[in-house]
Amino acid sequence: MSVADQYQAFKQLGLKLDMSRGKPAPEQLDLSNALTEALHSYTAADGTDARNYGGTIGLPEARALFGQLLDVPAAQVVVDSSSSLSLMHDVIVYSLLNGVPGHAPWVQNPVTFLCPVPGYDRHFAICEARGIKMINIPMTAEGPDMDLVEKLVAEDASIKGMWIVPKYSNPGGVVYSDKVVQRLAAMKTAAPDFRLMWDDAYRFHHLGEKKLAVANILEACAQAGNPDRAIVFASSSKVSWAGSGVAALAASPANIAWWTKHAGLRSIGPDKINQLRHVRFLQDLPTVEALMEKHRQLLKPKFDAVLEQFQAHLGDVPGVSWTVPDGGYFIDLITPDGAAKRTVALAKEAGITLTPAGAAFPYGVDPKDRHIRIAPSFPSLEEINKAAQGIALSLRVALSA
């Protein structure tokens, strides 16, 4: 049977799968159902009534928990909101309107951000919506092309920041090497108010048994004489419940004071009830690691299924490759030039909704139309097996046209 005939037969299965986002499966969310029973009282450790106003920077025990998880002092942690993305957005907006500590508002002059690609589409969406110019930075196996990064930041004062997903990057699964972290911390920048937006989204999201680690960026920046350079973001969104987790920001004392000043204008205090139940459920680093091992056991067979189907159906196709991540939520399927959009469209016709081709690049434009983000987490194992086969057939049909 020809590839075209196989594709037509696949369409007759009538699949309706949405793989456009890296959503946890219901079985993963069920792992945290005890959250509903964790709130045996409303009183925090310091006597705070979590039902009331106040606590702009978060409950002390919530800050202590994220300090332990991120390996930073609790005094350098803010716990606020249910989404780290909202904290990233606010840091950008506060920087634009007010400037970072000791510097003028960014909005007074053109602002540029460096964007390692392929990368996280929602990072790029924030920049685009706020009028921030973006420059693509190619990724290597150890992180962004640091020779290019160092050259650009040294010569262009409009470059105020850089997006970073340091571990199991979205979607390539890259883990930043210690050398890259050190270079990011120490590099000379034309803009004295340059910031690293350090999105540590997948810190505990391992797929392999080996727990890979990334160097502590706040310590590296402090040692390099740039203590205010990095702002670290994290959340429990793919640890507990995706839609009602707890988010945190970690930074230098000066940046924490800056955040507290400006965030105090938009809120009289975060949802401390949610913080309290998460602290009581997650408890400490060993408890979080044990919970994430249960996530790993659910996720790894799905990733393995995608990789097996790709190998079976695409292993002999010239110019096609894919990442084999050690953690995170995505596989990056790389096609020959000009085939990604057509593949995504054919997959849609076959009942499989993928992230739009180009989404992993600023402005939604993949210059070579090559990258397709695969999110195996949400469908069942049976569904993901079929979906991977359908994606592979769609790519083969796209290449045969």
C-alpha positions in Angstrom: 0.0 0.0 0.0 1.4 3.4 -0.9 2.0 6.1 1.7 -1.0 8.1 0.2 -3.3 5.1 0.6 -2.0 4.5 4.2 -2.8 8.1 5.0 -6.3 7.9 3.5 -7.0 4.8 5.5 -5.7 6.5 8.6 -8.2 9.3 8.1 -11.0 6.9 8.2 -10.2 6.2 11.9 -12.0 9.4 12.7 -9.6 10.6 15.4 -10.2 13.8 17.2 -7.0 14.5 19.2 -5.8 17.9 20.4 -2.1 17.8 20.9 -1.6 21.6 20.6 -0.5 22.2 24.2 1.6 20.3 26.8 -1.3 19.5 29.1 -1.1 17.0 31.9 -3.4 14.0 31.4 -6.2 13.3 33.8 -4.2 10.5 35.4 -1.5 13.0 36.2 -3.9 15.5 37.7 -5.4 12.7 39.9 -2.0 12.3 41.6 -2.7 15.6 43.4 -6.3 15.0 44.4 -5.3 15.0 48.0 -5.0 18.8 47.7 -8.8 18.9 48.4 -8.1 17.3 51.9 -4.9 19.3 52.7 -6.6 22.3 54.1 -7.4 21.2 57.6 -7.2 24.8 58.9 -6.8 28.3 57.5 -4.1 29.5 59.8 -0.5 29.7 58.5 2.5 29.0 60.6 3.0 32.6 61.6 -0.6 32.9 62.7 -1.8 34.6 59.4 -5.5 33.9 58.6 -5.1 32.8 54.9 -8.6 33.8 54.2 -7.9 37.5 54.7 -6.0 40.3 52.9 -2.3 40.7 53.1 0.8 38.6 52.4 1.8 40.3 49.2 5.0 38.3 48.8 3.4 35.0 49.9 3.1 33.0 53.1 6.5 32.4 54.8 6.1 28.6 54.5 5.3 28.9 50.8 8.4 31.0 50.3 10.4 28.5 52.3 9.1 25.6 50.2 10.0 27.2 46.9 13.3 28.4 48.3 14.1 24.7 49.0 12.9 23.6 45.6 14.9 26.3 43.7 17.9 26.2 46.1 17.7 29.9 47.0 17.1 31.7 50.4 13.4 32.0 51.2 14.0 35.8 51.6 14.7 35.9 47.9 11.4 34.3 46.9 8.0 35.7 46.1 5.0 33.3 45.9 2.1 34.9 44.0 -0.5 33.9 41.4 -1.2 30.4 40.0 0.8 30.9 36.8 4.5 31.7 36.4 3.6 33.1 33.0 1.6 35.9 34.7 4.7 36.8 36.8 6.9 36.9 33.7 4.3 39.2 32.0 4.3 41.5 35.0 8.1 41.7 35.2 8.2 42.8 31.6 5.4 45.4 32.1 6.9 46.8 35.3 10.3 47.0 33.5 8.8 48.8 30.6 6.8 51.3 32.7 9.0 51.8 35.7 12.5 50.5 34.8 14.4 48.0 36.9 16.2 49.1 40.1 18.3 52.2 39.5 17.4 52.5 35.8 15.0 54.4 33.6 11.8 52.8 32.2 12.6 50.6 29.2 9.7 52.1 27.2 11.7 55.4 26.8 13.8 53.7 24.1 13.4 50.7 21.7 13.6 47.4 23.5 15.0 44.2 22.1 15.0 40.6 23.5 17.1 37.7 22.5 15.1 34.5 21.9 16.7 31.1 21.7 14.9 29.1 19.0 13.0 26.9 18.8 11.4 28.2 22.0 8.3 28.8 24.0 5.6 30.6 22.0 4.0 32.4 25.0 7.3 34.1 25.8 7.4 35.4 22.3 3.7 36.5 22.5 4.4 38.7 25.5 7.2 40.5 23.6 5.1 40.9 20.5 2.2 42.3 22.4 4.3 44.8 24.3 6.2 46.0 21.2 9.5 44.4 22.1 11.7 43.5 19.1 12.9 39.8 19.1 16.1 38.3 17.6 16.4 34.6 17.0 19.3 32.8 18.7 20.1 29.3 17.4 20.3 26.6 20.0 23.1 24.1 20.4 23.2 20.9 22.4 24.4 22.9 25.5 22.2 25.9 25.2 22.0 29.1 23.0 24.9 30.0 20.6 26.9 31.9 23.2 29.3 33.4 20.8 26.5 35.1 19.0 24.7 36.1 22.3 27.9 37.7 23.7 28.5 39.6 20.5 25.0 41.0 20.3 24.6 42.0 24.0 28.0 43.7 24.0 27.3 45.9 21.0 23.6 46.7 21.3 22.2 48.6 24.3 18.7 48.1 23.2 19.0 44.4 24.1 17.4 44.5 27.6 16.7 40.8 28.1 16.7 37.2 27.0 14.3 34.4 27.4 15.7 31.2 29.0 14.3 27.7 29.6 17.4 26.2 31.2 16.3 22.6 31.6 14.5 20.4 29.1 13.7 23.4 27.0 10.4 23.8 25.1 10.4 22.1 22.6 14.0 20.9 22.0 14.6 19.4 25.5 18.0 21.1 25.8 19.7 21.2 29.2 22.0 24.2 29.7 25.6 23.3 30.5 27.5 24.8 33.4 29.7 26.7 31.0 26.7 28.3 29.3 25.3 29.3 32.6 28.6 30.9 33.6 28.9 32.8 30.4 25.3 34.1 30.6 26.0 35.3 34.2 29.3 37.0 33.4 29.0 38.3 29.9 29.5 42.0 29.3 26.3 43.8 28.2 25.9 47.3 26.6 22.7 47.6 28.6 23.5 47.8 32.4 19.8 46.9 33.1 19.9 43.7 31.1 17.8 40.8 32.5 17.7 37.0 32.0 14.1 35.8 32.2 14.9 32.4 33.6 11.9 30.2 33.2 12.7 27.0 35.2 9.5 25.4 34.1 10.7 21.8 34.0 13.1 21.6 36.9 11.7 18.3 38.3 10.1 17.0 35.1 12.5 14.1 34.3 11.8 11.4 31.8 14.9 9.3 32.3 16.0 7.8 35.6 18.9 10.2 35.8 18.0 13.5 37.3 19.9 16.2 35.3 20.8 19.4 37.1 21.6 23.0 35.9 23.9 25.4 37.7 22.3 27.9 40.0 22.0 31.1 37.9 21.4 33.4 40.9 24.7 32.3 42.5 26.5 32.5 39.2 25.3 36.0 38.6 26.2 37.1 42.1 29.7 35.6 41.8 30.2 37.4 38.4 29.3 40.7 39.9 25.9 40.9 38.3 23.6 40.0 41.2 20.4 41.6 39.7 20.8 40.1 36.2 18.6 36.9 36.5 15.0 36.6 37.6 13.9 32.9 38.1 10.3 31.8 37.5 8.7 28.5 38.6 5.4 27.0 39.4 3.6 23.8 40.5 1.4 23.9 37.4 2.7 20.5 36.0 3.5 19.2 39.5 0.0 19.5 41.1 -3.0 20.9 39.2 -2.2 22.7 36.0 -5.0 25.3 36.3 -4.7 26.0 40.0 -1.1 25.7 41.0 1.2 28.1 42.8 3.8 30.3 41.1 7.0 31.7 42.4 9.7 34.3 41.5 13.2 34.2 42.8 15.7 37.0 42.5 18.3 39.2 44.2 17.2 41.2 47.3 17.1 44.4 45.1 14.8 42.8 42.6 12.6 41.3 45.3 12.1 44.8 46.8 11.4 46.2 43.3 8.8 43.5 42.6 7.1 44.0 46.0 6.8 47.7 45.4 5.1 47.5 42.0 3.1 44.3 42.7 1.6 45.9 45.8 -0.3 48.3 43.5 -2.2 45.6 41.7 -3.1 43.4 44.6 -3.8 43.4 48.3 -2.5 39.9 48.5 -2.5 36.6 46.6 -4.6 33.4 47.1 -3.0 32.3 50.3 -5.5 29.5 50.7 -4.1 27.8 47.6 -0.6 28.4 48.9 -1.4 26.8 52.3 -2.9 23.7 50.8 0.0 23.3 48.4 2.6 23.6 51.2 0.7 21.0 53.3 0.4 18.7 50.3 3.9 19.1 48.7 5.7 19.5 52.0 9.3 19.5 50.9 11.8 18.6 48.2 11.7 14.8 48.8 7.9 14.7 48.6 7.9 16.7 45.4 10.5 14.4 43.9 8.5 11.3 44.8 5.4 12.9 43.2 7.3 13.7 40.1 8.5 10.1 39.8 4.9 9.1 39.6 4.4 11.7 36.8 7.5 10.2 35.1 6.0 6.7 35.1 2.9 8.0 33.4 4.7 10.1 30.9 7.7 8.1 29.8 5.7 5.3 28.0 3.9 8.0 25.9 7.2 9.6 24.9 8.6 6.1 24.1 5.6 5.3 22.0 6.1 8.5 19.9 9.8 7.8 19.4 9.1 4.2 18.4 6.5 5.2 15.8 8.8 7.9 14.4 11.6 5.4 14.1 9.4 2.9 12.4 7.8 5.3 9.9 10.4 8.0 9.5 13.7 6.4 10.3 14.6 5.9 6.7 13.4 9.3 5.5 16.3 11.6 4.5 16.4 15.0 6.3 13.9 14.0 9.0 15.0 13.9 12.7 13.6 14.3 16.2 14.8 15.0 19.7 15.0 12.4 22.4 14.5 14.4 25.5 15.6 13.5 29.0 12.7 15.5 30.5 10.1 18.1 29.9 6.9 17.9 27.9 7.8 18.0 24.2 9.5 16.3 21.3 10.8 18.5 18.4 10.1 16.8 15.1 12.4 18.3 12.5 11.4 18.1 8.8 13.2 18.9 5.6 13.0 22.6 4.7 9.5 23.8 3.8 7.6 20.7 5.1 6.4 21.6 8.6 3.3 23.6 7.8 2.1 21.1 5.2 2.6 18.3 7.7 0.6 20.1 10.4 -2.2 20.7 7.9 -2.3 17.1 6.8 -2.3 15.9 10.5 -5.3 18.2 11.1 -7.2 16.6 8.2 -6.5 13.3 9.8 -8.0 14.4 13.2 -4.8 15.4 15.0 -4.4 19.0 16.1 -0.8 20.1 16.6 0.8 23.4 17.6 0.9 25.6 14.5 4.2 25.2 12.6 6.3 28.3 13.3 4.9 28.8 16.8 8.3 28.0 18.4 9.8 31.1 16.7 9.2 34.8 17.2 6.3 36.2 15.2 5.3 32.6 14.4 7.8 32.4 11.6 10.1 29.4 11.3 12.6 30.7 8.7 13.0 27.2 7.2 9.6 25.8 8.1 11.1 22.7 9.7 10.0 22.4 13.4 6.9 20.7 14.7 6.3 20.6 18.4 4.9 17.2 19.6 3.1 17.1 23.0 2.6 13.5 24.0 1.3 14.1 27.5 -2.5 14.4 27.3 -3.7 11.6 25.0 -4.0 8.0 26.3 -1.1 5.6 25.4 -3.3 4.0 22.8 -4.2 7.4 21.3 -0.6 8.6 21.3 0.5 5.5 19.4 -2.1 6.2 16.7 -1.4 10.0 16.7 2.4 9.4 16.2 1.7 7.1 13.3 -0.7 9.7 11.8 1.9 12.5 12.2 4.5 10.3 10.5 2.2 9.5 7.6 1.3 13.2 7.3 5.0 14.1 7.0 5.6 11.4 4.4 2.7 12.6 2.3 3.9 16.1 2.6 7.3 15.1 1.3 5.9 13.1 -1.6 3.9 16.0 -3.0 
